[in-house]
Amino acid sequence: MNDSFDNLKERIANKTVKIAVVGLGYVGLPLAIRFVEEGFSVYGIDLDKDRIESIKREHSYITDVSDENLGASLKSGRFKVSRDFRIIRDTQVIIICVPTPLKRKYSPDISYIKEAVVSIAKNIRRPSLVVLESTTYPGTTEEVILPLFNKNCKFINSENLYLCFSPERIDPGNKIYSLKNIPKIIGGINPQATELGLLLYRSIIKKVLPASCARTAEFVKLLENTFRLVNIGLVYELTMMSYKMNIDIWEAIKLASTKPFGFMPFFPGPGVGGHCIPKDPLYLYWKAKKIGFDSKFIRLASKITSYMPYYIVERVVNLLKNKKKKWEVLIIGVTYKKDVKDLRKSPVLDIIEILQKNDIKVAYYDPLIPYLKINNINLKASELKKEILNKFDCVIIATDHSNIDYKFILDNSSLIFDTRNVYRGIDDRRIVRL
Ligand SMILES: NC(=O)c1ccc[n+]([C@@H]2O[C@H](COP(=O)([O-])OP(=O)(O)OC[C@H]3O[C@@H](n4cnc5c(N)ncnc54)[C@H](O)[C@@H]3O)[C@@H](O)[C@H]2O)c1
């Protein structure tokens, strides 16, 4: 072992090493705070001025981080935030949590990673552990990031840059599984990097497992989310099929779930959203295509899940078509999943757009989203009042937030299209289930 490795290892073990978390979003902010909670000093870096100001005001913009936790971290004196990458010079552990969107369908955009790496590389001064947590295609860490460091940093080389990939598995809004108790995977570009990565994460997470290399760790994340997308796509297809057969898919899934082995339930819904499931498998699709492999499962699952909002509108239009007037529909819940204030890629936004294109007047109610902008049109959330509910031709339950009075909605509506089965067990001719 060389001096720099032993020294860095000791500093991680005794928590004197300073950590930089680059990108303070859904992934980076909770991670930074977790390290602070365990006694580390952390610098958070983000280019977004509003986010940095918000943190300084102790105001969290992430559901899973409370203002109290954020405030406590800042008051400890061990959490500082900035837009300036020069603070990297003071650190020896850097964790990258920047976005990885799509340029267009099936085409990854890793420009945020590249930009962050160049800014980091220009400021690294000492042997460092660098971990990428942004979801990306296999090969990014070794084939893209390593060369960027070699090109842009004169203080480190392959001897003293310990580079790893560690997928983030956070499930926003999940009250049982959080950063602390979701097992973490880490794979370095060499055994030393993996060893340092394991040591670092074991100080904040109960179970941390090594992958044999960074490429495998990158693949693991995409395998997990491809598994979800394909199974969701399958259940969506079976939902449409069972409707034609006059079979209740919800009942069928409930009964199939009684099998104690070999079945895992996935549920019907208005479509997939968020920053992971609709997008991550397409990163894998793209990489596979590059090496001449055509993933039919990923393509099909993406196609079926993207079709779901159209299917929902089709079913609603069929329910309304005998009414001779301009239809008005109320959507309940617009975020991509329940109890999370996140609209990214929400299929409910697609449903609203498709309804509007069908010349249907749309209003929405969502306790987490007071205002909404669709196609440059501002919408304000409706109130849930008897006289308001009364005027709609149909209410679509799109996102099943916990703190909504579904009974009140039922008592005051003439027709409900329930995409989440919130009215399970209730037999009422006004309720139509997906
Ligand atoms: N949101 C999730 O639930 C989740 C779960 C697992 C993995 N991921 C993955 O983690 C990564 C981050 O996702 P997120 O949801 O936290 O994204 P986010 O958009 O909430 O946050 C990313 C932050 O990075 C900042 N940023 C962008 N470029 C930067 C740069 N060059 N330097 C510094 N900051 C920069 C942005 O301003 C933003 O605040 C993505 O790859 C995503 O796929 C997300």
The ligand as a Gaussian input file, in Angstrom:
#p B3LYP/6-31G(d) Opt

LIG

0 1
 N      -34.578000      11.101000      -7.202000
 C      -34.432000       9.835000      -6.909000
 O      -35.289000       9.253000      -6.260000
 C      -33.202000       9.057000      -7.361000
 C      -33.036000       7.766000      -6.849000
 C      -31.921000       7.053000      -7.222000
 C      -31.008000       7.615000      -8.104000
 N      -31.205000       8.852000      -8.613000
 C      -30.187000       9.402000      -9.513000
 O      -29.386000      10.326000      -8.795000
 C      -28.981000      11.415000      -9.642000
 C      -29.428000      12.724000      -9.048000
 O      -30.829000      12.734000      -8.989000
 P      -31.658000      13.757000      -8.116000
 O      -33.045000      13.253000      -8.114000
 O      -30.958000      14.026000      -6.843000
 O      -31.544000      15.051000      -9.070000
 P      -31.933000      16.566000      -8.694000
 O      -32.232000      17.208000      -9.989000
 O      -32.937000      16.601000      -7.600000
 O      -30.593000      17.163000      -8.088000
 C      -29.430000      17.296000      -8.825000
 C      -28.768000      18.595000      -8.389000
 O      -27.525000      18.688000      -9.096000
 C      -27.297000      20.067000      -9.368000
 N      -26.289000      20.167000     -10.444000
 C      -26.426000      19.967000     -11.768000
 N      -25.256000      20.106000     -12.381000
 C      -24.351000      20.413000     -11.444000
 C      -22.966000      20.684000     -11.459000
 N      -22.252000      20.639000     -12.577000
 N      -22.365000      20.983000     -10.293000
 C      -23.058000      21.037000      -9.133000
 N      -24.370000      20.774000      -9.057000
 C      -25.009000      20.471000     -10.191000
 C      -28.660000      20.595000      -9.752000
 O      -28.730000      21.995000      -9.596000
 C      -29.560000      19.856000      -8.748000
 O      -29.784000      20.602000      -7.573000
 C      -29.582000      11.105000     -11.004000
 O      -28.654000      10.417000     -11.769000
 C      -30.733000      10.196000     -10.681000
 O      -31.074000       9.355000     -11.762000
 C      -32.286000       9.602000      -8.227000

